[in-house]
Amino acid sequence: MDNKSFGDKRIAKGYAEDRPWLHKQVALRIKSDCSLNIETPFINGLDVGCGAGRASCHICMNLI
């Protein structure tokens, strides 16, 4: 990918705003698969994806 990949404002806007909000579902699946209490929040989190930073926002706000 080159630096021009998000040069178009429409593409950049779509990438930042139109991504699905799956963070809570993923967290619940991890807790279920690992036999963890669904009500207990995670103590630590790490966003290793490349995206618009939405997972980091959820981790920081402790919503998952």
Secondary structure, DSSP 8 states (H G I E B T S, - for coil): --TTTT-SHHHHHHHHHSS---HHHHHHHHHHHTT--TTS--S-----S-SSSHHHHHHHHT--
